[in-house]
């Protein structure tokens, strides 16, 4: 995941907004991932 972010960030003009969405969605994704046994 980290490699893809580093490769895509320079190409994004709105990297800051993208990071905000990632940080906000990451919290939701972690909680959902914990509920799904397949991802763990």
MMTF fields as JSON, N, C-alpha, C and O atoms, coordinates in Angstrom:
{
  "mmtfVersion": "1.0.0",
  "mmtfProducer": "UNKNOWN",
  "numBonds": 159,
  "numAtoms": 160,
  "numGroups": 40,
  "numChains": 1,
  "numModels": 1,
  "chainsPerModel": [1],
  "groupsPerChain": [40],
  "chainIdList": ["A"],
  "bondAtomList": [4, 2, 8, 6, 12, 10, 16, 14, 20, 18, 24, 22, 28, 26, 32, 30, 36, 34, 40, 38, 44, 42, 48, 46, 52, 50, 56, 54, 60, 58, 64, 62, 68, 66, 72, 70, 76, 74, 80, 78, 84, 82, 88, 86, 92, 90, 96, 94, 100, 98, 104, 102, 108, 106, 112, 110, 116, 114, 120, 118, 124, 122, 128, 126, 132, 130, 136, 134, 140, 138, 144, 142, 148, 146, 152, 150, 156, 154],
  "bondOrderList": [1, 1, 1, 1, 1, 1, 1, 1, 1, 1, 1, 1, 1, 1, 1, 1, 1, 1, 1, 1, 1, 1, 1, 1, 1, 1, 1, 1, 1, 1, 1, 1, 1, 1, 1, 1, 1, 1, 1],
  "groupList": [{"groupName": "UNK", "atomNameList": ["N", "CA", "C", "O"], "elementList": ["N", "C", "C", "O"], "formalChargeList": [0, 0, 0, 0], "bondAtomList": [1, 0, 2, 1, 3, 2], "bondOrderList": [1, 1, 2], "singleLetterCode": "X", "chemCompType": "L-PEPTIDE LINKING"}],
  "groupTypeList": [0, 0, 0, 0, 0, 0, 0, 0, 0, 0, 0, 0, 0, 0, 0, 0, 0, 0, 0, 0, 0, 0, 0, 0, 0, 0, 0, 0, 0, 0, 0, 0, 0, 0, 0, 0, 0, 0, 0, 0],
  "groupIdList": [1, 2, 3, 4, 5, 6, 7, 8, 9, 10, 11, 12, 13, 14, 15, 16, 17, 18, 19, 20, 21, 22, 23, 24, 25, 26, 27, 28, 29, 30, 31, 32, 33, 34, 35, 36, 37, 38, 39, 40],
  "secStructList": [7, 2, 2, 2, 2, 2, 2, 2, 2, 6, 6, 7, 6, 6, 2, 2, 2, 2, 2, 2, 2, 2, 2, 2, 2, 2, 2, 2, 2, 2, 2, 2, 2, 2, 2, 7, 6, 6, 6, 7],
  "xCoordList": [0.832, 0.0, 0.867, 0.592, 1.911, 2.759, 3.445, 3.622, 3.828, 4.508, 3.563, 3.962, 2.323, 1.354, 1.081, 0.965, 0.976, 0.714, 1.846, 1.601, 3.083, 4.239, 4.289, 4.748, 3.821, 3.892, 2.772, 2.936, 1.641, 0.491, 0.433, -0.111, 0.984, 0.88, 1.432, 0.762, 2.62, 3.187, 2.3, 2.313, 1.535, 0.709, -0.606, -1.295, -0.951, -2.223, -2.053, -1.225, -2.832, -2.776, -3.376, -2.987, -4.328, -4.984, -4.566, -5.407, -3.253, -2.723, -3.198, -3.455, -3.309, -3.726, -5.128, -5.38, -6.041, -7.409, -7.41, -8.151, -6.565, -6.476, -6.015, -6.525, -5.039, -4.526, -5.608, -5.732, -6.39, -7.455, -8.478, -8.958, -8.806, -9.774, -9.203, -9.914, -7.901, -7.258, -7.269, -7.593, -6.916, -6.853, -8.244, -8.409, -9.238, -10.609, -11.164, -11.834, -10.885, -11.416, -10.631, -11.161, -9.369, -8.537, -9.137, -9.109, -9.682, -10.294, -11.491, -11.683, -12.288, -13.471, -13.032, -13.612, -12.012, -11.543, -11.002, -11.217, -10.305, -9.729, -10.836, -10.75, -11.873, -12.976, -13.715, -14.086, -13.929, -14.622, -13.755, -14.259, -12.442, -11.522, -11.536, -11.439, -11.658, -11.682, -12.959, -12.961, -14.043, -15.318, -15.296, -15.95, -14.545, -14.481, -13.323, -12.17, -13.599, -12.556, -11.625, -10.481, -12.098, -11.283, -10.095, -9.033, -10.258, -9.172, -8.088, -6.918, -8.476, -7.473, -6.727, -5.827],
  "yCoordList": [-1.201, 0.0, 1.251, 2.198, 1.261, 2.448, 2.751, 3.916, 1.718, 1.938, 2.589, 3.492, 2.142, 2.712, 4.166, 4.997, 4.485, 5.873, 6.778, 7.846, 6.356, 7.17, 7.397, 8.445, 6.427, 6.534, 7.422, 8.097, 7.415, 8.176, 9.605, 10.488, 9.841, 11.169, 12.284, 13.305, 12.14, 13.215, 13.57, 14.712, 12.615, 12.854, 13.527, 14.076, 13.487, 14.077, 15.55, 15.897, 16.42, 17.86, 18.176, 19.141, 17.349, 17.571, 16.475, 15.773, 16.334, 15.273, 15.471, 14.505, 16.727, 16.995, 16.452, 15.801, 16.727, 16.222, 14.708, 14.065, 14.13, 12.677, 12.075, 11.044, 12.736, 12.243, 12.346, 11.477, 13.43, 13.594, 12.478, 11.942, 12.132, 11.054, 9.734, 8.921, 9.526, 8.28, 8.191, 7.146, 9.285, 9.272, 9.06, 8.355, 9.674, 9.528, 8.149, 7.555, 7.633, 6.32, 5.204, 4.113, 5.468, 4.428, 4.008, 2.831, 4.981, 4.646, 3.728, 2.76, 4.037, 3.21, 1.845, 0.824, 1.828, 0.569, -0.36, -1.571, 0.194, -0.634, -1.274, -2.451, -0.509, -1.054, -2.119, -3.157, -1.872, -2.848, -4.08, -5.203, -3.874, -5.001, -5.908, -7.13, -5.301, -6.101, -6.933, -8.026, -6.418, -7.148, -8.295, -9.317, -8.132, -9.185, -10.138, -9.707, -11.407, -12.379, -12.688, -13.087, -12.511, -12.842, -11.905, -12.332, -10.621, -9.655, -9.838, -9.551, -10.316, -10.509, -11.784, -12.15],
  "zCoordList": [0.0, 0.0, 0.0, -0.737, 0.821, 0.932, -0.395, -0.75, -1.124, -2.403, -3.4, -4.136, -3.428, -4.367, -4.031, -4.931, -2.753, -2.351, -2.817, -3.379, -2.586, -2.969, -4.46, -4.915, -5.229, -6.685, -7.219, -8.235, -6.531, -7.039, -6.505, -7.167, -5.321, -4.72, -5.605, -5.758, -6.193, -7.008, -8.193, -8.651, -8.694, -9.871, -9.495, -10.355, -8.22, -7.805, -7.457, -6.615, -8.101, -7.81, -6.446, -5.789, -6.032, -4.737, -3.772, -3.211, -3.583, -2.714, -1.277, -0.559, -0.87, 0.517, 0.767, 1.781, -0.169, -0.018, -0.046, 0.698, -0.917, -1.028, 0.298, 0.737, 0.928, 2.211, 3.286, 4.149, 3.216, 4.212, 4.08, 5.079, 2.848, 2.613, 3.107, 3.698, 2.859, 3.298, 4.816, 5.381, 5.473, 6.936, 7.524, 8.519, 6.898, 7.396, 7.112, 7.957, 5.914, 5.533, 6.205, 6.417, 6.543, 7.166, 8.503, 8.862, 9.241, 10.526, 10.308, 11.043, 9.298, 9.008, 8.495, 8.863, 7.647, 7.069, 8.145, 8.086, 9.123, 10.185, 11.007, 11.358, 11.314, 12.11, 11.315, 11.863, 10.044, 9.193, 9.009, 8.999, 8.861, 8.665, 9.897, 9.779, 11.074, 12.298, 12.368, 12.935, 11.792, 11.814, 10.81, 11.021, 9.715, 8.693, 9.012, 9.026, 9.265, 9.62, 8.457, 8.673, 7.234, 6.063, 5.897, 5.444, 6.261, 6.073, 7.122, 6.868, 8.304, 9.35, 9.073, 9.83]
}
